[in-house]
């Protein structure tokens, strides 16, 4: 669609990278605003956001390498290639590692785990929506062939070269599906935040809502990996099932969960 904002000779500003940066800033602004309202130190929360952002990037890349290891095992030179490092990776891998890093950081700084995790969820949802628009611009995370009126057709050779999106074929706009779904999740979480909630509720709702969204979108998304366990679900869908179970557990057991305060 529009993989580059600016291109001068060999230099270019990728649309995806710019939107990911914007997504981080929007999420950080929302999160620190909520932190101030809840009486948490905004500086500590900002540092936590930075740690989680780096963990998210690393986790997403590691999951991408794991999912496509058959390819990377025979193309080791591409693991650290610039085009590979530009790829978004697998979001859920980043989410899992970010939660692990967040738990370590909260414990180290004496932050209440559930209350702190809650305040990150609205910003995370809207940041993900912005990031998926970046995916749409870059052409990555594209869908299967689609004959519906809202199908999209990619025509930019640069997008095909960088992310492998097929050109000239109508495809499901799975990036837009997920962006719109994340906006709905943000609206639900924000309303819940404003109307009152108990510690752990926003985290639980986020894990449940996003897992359902991602599980559904995966049916329309293009996959190159073999389906595991002999069932018609992708690895990402199995992760969604696990995170859905975790979200249900958090909602049902939040008074019993350990806190760090």
C-alpha positions as CSV (number, residue, x, y, z in Angstrom):
1,X,0.0,0.0,0.0
2,X,2.3,2.7,1.3
3,X,5.5,1.1,2.8
4,X,7.6,4.3,2.8
5,X,6.7,7.8,4.0
6,X,9.9,9.4,2.7
7,X,12.5,8.0,0.3
8,X,15.7,9.8,-0.6
9,X,18.3,7.8,-2.5
10,X,19.0,4.8,-0.2
11,X,17.4,6.4,2.9
12,X,13.8,5.9,3.6
13,X,11.4,6.3,6.5
14,X,9.2,3.1,6.7
15,X,5.5,3.7,7.4
16,X,5.4,0.7,9.7
17,X,8.2,1.9,11.9
18,X,6.8,5.4,12.1
19,X,3.4,4.1,13.2
20,X,4.9,1.7,15.7
21,X,6.7,4.7,17.2
22,X,3.5,6.7,17.3
23,X,1.7,3.7,18.9
24,X,4.3,3.5,21.7
25,X,3.9,7.2,22.4
26,X,0.1,7.1,22.5
27,X,0.2,4.0,24.8
28,X,2.7,5.7,27.0
29,X,0.6,8.9,27.3
30,X,-2.5,7.0,28.2
31,X,-0.7,4.7,30.6
32,X,1.1,7.5,32.5
33,X,-2.2,9.5,32.6
34,X,-3.9,6.5,34.3
35,X,-0.9,6.0,36.6
36,X,-1.2,9.6,37.9
37,X,-4.9,9.2,38.5
38,X,-4.2,6.0,40.4
39,X,-1.5,7.5,42.5
40,X,1.4,5.5,41.0
41,X,4.8,7.0,40.3
42,X,4.6,8.0,36.6
43,X,8.4,7.8,36.2
44,X,8.5,4.2,37.4
45,X,5.6,3.3,35.1
46,X,7.4,5.0,32.2
47,X,10.5,2.9,32.8
48,X,8.3,-0.2,33.0
49,X,6.7,0.7,29.6
50,X,10.2,1.0,28.0
51,X,11.3,-2.4,29.4
52,X,8.1,-4.0,28.2
53,X,8.5,-2.4,24.8
54,X,11.9,-3.8,24.3
55,X,10.8,-7.2,25.7
56,X,7.8,-7.1,23.3
57,X,10.1,-6.5,20.3
58,X,12.5,-9.3,21.3
59,X,9.7,-11.8,22.2
60,X,7.9,-11.1,18.9
61,X,11.1,-11.8,17.0
62,X,12.0,-14.9,18.9
63,X,8.5,-16.3,18.3
64,X,8.8,-15.5,14.6
65,X,12.1,-17.4,14.4
66,X,10.6,-20.4,16.3
67,X,7.5,-20.5,14.1
68,X,9.5,-20.3,10.9
69,X,12.6,-22.3,12.1
70,X,12.4,-24.7,9.2
71,X,13.2,-21.8,6.9
72,X,15.7,-20.0,9.1
73,X,17.6,-23.2,9.8
74,X,18.6,-23.3,6.2
75,X,18.9,-19.5,5.8
76,X,20.9,-18.6,8.9
77,X,22.2,-15.4,7.2
78,X,18.7,-14.0,7.2
79,X,18.1,-14.2,11.0
80,X,19.9,-10.8,11.5
81,X,19.2,-9.4,8.0
82,X,17.9,-5.9,8.0
83,X,14.7,-6.9,6.3
84,X,14.1,-9.6,8.9
85,X,14.8,-7.2,11.8
86,X,12.2,-4.8,10.3
87,X,9.5,-7.5,10.3
88,X,6.9,-7.2,13.1
89,X,7.3,-10.7,14.4
90,X,4.6,-12.6,16.3
91,X,2.7,-10.3,18.7
92,X,1.7,-12.9,21.2
93,X,5.4,-13.9,21.6
94,X,6.1,-10.3,22.5
95,X,3.1,-10.1,24.8
96,X,4.2,-13.2,26.8
97,X,7.8,-12.0,27.2
98,X,6.6,-8.5,28.1
99,X,4.4,-9.9,30.9
100,X,7.3,-11.9,32.3
101,X,9.6,-8.8,32.3
102,X,6.8,-6.7,33.8
103,X,6.3,-9.1,36.6
104,X,10.1,-9.0,37.4
105,X,10.1,-5.2,37.3
106,X,7.0,-4.8,39.4
107,X,8.4,-7.2,42.0
108,X,11.7,-5.4,42.1
109,X,10.1,-2.0,42.5
110,X,7.3,-3.0,44.9
111,X,4.4,-2.2,42.4
112,X,1.1,-4.0,42.9
113,X,1.0,-6.5,40.1
114,X,-2.7,-6.6,39.1
115,X,-3.3,-2.9,39.6
116,X,-0.2,-2.0,37.5
117,X,-1.0,-4.5,34.8
118,X,-4.5,-3.1,34.6
119,X,-3.4,0.4,33.8
120,X,-1.4,-0.8,30.8
121,X,-4.2,-2.6,29.0
122,X,-6.1,0.3,27.4
123,X,-2.9,1.8,26.0
124,X,-1.8,-1.6,24.8
125,X,-5.1,-2.1,22.9
126,X,-5.0,1.2,21.0
127,X,-1.3,0.9,20.4
128,X,-1.9,-2.5,18.7
129,X,-4.6,-0.9,16.6
130,X,-2.2,1.7,15.3
131,X,0.5,-0.9,14.8
132,X,-1.8,-3.0,12.6
133,X,-2.5,0.0,10.4
134,X,1.3,0.1,10.0
135,X,1.2,-3.6,9.0
136,X,-1.5,-2.7,6.4
137,X,0.7,0.0,5.0
138,X,3.7,-2.3,4.8
139,X,1.7,-5.2,3.4
140,X,2.8,-7.7,6.1
141,X,0.4,-9.9,8.0
142,X,-1.8,-10.2,4.9
143,X,-4.9,-12.3,4.5
144,X,-6.0,-15.1,2.2
145,X,-7.6,-14.5,-1.1
146,X,-11.0,-12.8,-0.8
147,X,-13.9,-12.2,-3.2
148,X,-15.8,-9.9,-0.9
149,X,-16.5,-6.2,-1.7
150,X,-14.0,-5.0,0.9
151,X,-11.1,-7.1,-0.4
152,X,-7.8,-5.2,-0.8
153,X,-5.2,-5.6,-3.6
154,X,-1.6,-4.8,-3.1
155,X,0.3,-3.3,-6.0
156,X,3.6,-2.0,-4.6
157,X,6.6,-4.1,-5.7
158,X,8.5,-2.8,-2.7
159,X,6.0,-4.4,-0.4
160,X,6.2,-7.7,-2.2
161,X,10.0,-7.7,-2.1
162,X,10.1,-6.9,1.6
163,X,7.3,-8.9,3.1
164,X,6.2,-11.3,0.3
165,X,2.7,-10.0,-0.1
166,X,1.2,-11.2,-3.4
167,X,0.4,-8.4,-5.9
168,X,-2.7,-8.1,-8.0
169,X,-4.8,-10.5,-5.9
170,X,-7.8,-9.5,-3.8
171,X,-7.0,-10.4,-0.2
172,X,-8.7,-10.3,3.2
173,X,-7.6,-7.0,4.9
174,X,-6.8,-8.9,8.1
175,X,-4.7,-6.0,9.4
176,X,-7.8,-3.8,9.3
177,X,-9.9,-6.5,10.9
178,X,-7.5,-6.6,13.8
179,X,-7.1,-2.8,14.0
180,X,-10.8,-2.4,14.2
181,X,-11.1,-5.2,16.8
182,X,-8.5,-3.6,19.0
183,X,-10.2,-0.2,18.8
184,X,-13.4,-1.9,20.1
185,X,-11.3,-3.6,22.9
186,X,-9.9,-0.2,23.8
187,X,-13.3,1.3,24.0
188,X,-14.5,-1.5,26.3
189,X,-11.5,-1.3,28.6
190,X,-11.7,2.5,28.8
191,X,-15.3,2.4,29.7
192,X,-14.7,-0.2,32.3
193,X,-11.8,1.8,33.7
194,X,-14.0,4.9,34.0
195,X,-17.0,3.0,35.5
196,X,-14.9,1.2,38.1
197,X,-13.2,-2.2,38.3
198,X,-11.5,-4.5,40.7
199,X,-7.7,-5.2,40.4
200,X,-7.1,-7.8,37.6
201,X,-10.4,-7.1,35.8
202,X,-8.9,-5.0,33.0
203,X,-6.1,-7.5,32.5
204,X,-8.5,-10.4,32.4
205,X,-10.8,-8.7,30.0
206,X,-7.9,-7.8,27.7
207,X,-6.6,-11.3,27.5
208,X,-10.0,-12.7,26.8
209,X,-11.1,-10.2,24.2
210,X,-7.8,-10.1,22.3
211,X,-7.5,-13.9,22.3
212,X,-11.0,-14.2,20.8
213,X,-10.2,-11.5,18.2
214,X,-6.9,-13.1,17.2
215,X,-8.3,-16.6,17.1
216,X,-11.0,-15.4,14.7
217,X,-8.8,-13.3,12.5
218,X,-6.4,-16.2,12.0
219,X,-8.9,-18.0,9.9
220,X,-8.6,-15.3,7.3
221,X,-4.9,-14.7,7.5
222,X,-2.3,-16.3,5.2
223,X,-0.1,-18.9,6.9
224,X,3.1,-20.6,5.7
225,X,3.6,-22.7,8.7
226,X,2.3,-26.3,8.9
227,X,-0.7,-26.7,11.2
228,X,0.4,-28.4,14.4
229,X,-1.2,-31.4,16.2
230,X,-3.1,-32.4,13.1
231,X,-5.9,-30.0,13.8
232,X,-7.1,-27.0,11.7
233,X,-5.6,-24.4,14.0
234,X,-2.4,-22.4,13.6
235,X,0.2,-22.0,16.4
236,X,-1.1,-18.5,17.0
237,X,-4.6,-19.8,17.6
238,X,-3.3,-22.3,20.1
239,X,-1.5,-19.5,21.9
240,X,-4.8,-17.6,21.8
241,X,-6.5,-20.5,23.5
242,X,-3.9,-20.5,26.2
243,X,-4.1,-16.8,26.8
244,X,-7.9,-17.0,26.8
245,X,-7.6,-19.6,29.6
246,X,-5.3,-17.3,31.5
247,X,-7.7,-14.4,31.1
248,X,-10.6,-16.5,32.5
249,X,-8.3,-17.6,35.4
250,X,-7.4,-14.0,36.2
251,X,-11.1,-12.9,36.3
252,X,-12.3,-15.9,38.3
253,X,-9.4,-15.9,40.8
254,X,-8.2,-12.3,41.1
255,X,-8.9,-12.1,44.9
256,X,-6.6,-15.2,45.3
257,X,-3.8,-14.1,43.0
258,X,-0.6,-12.9,44.6
259,X,0.1,-9.2,44.6
260,X,3.4,-7.4,45.0
261,X,2.3,-4.7,47.4
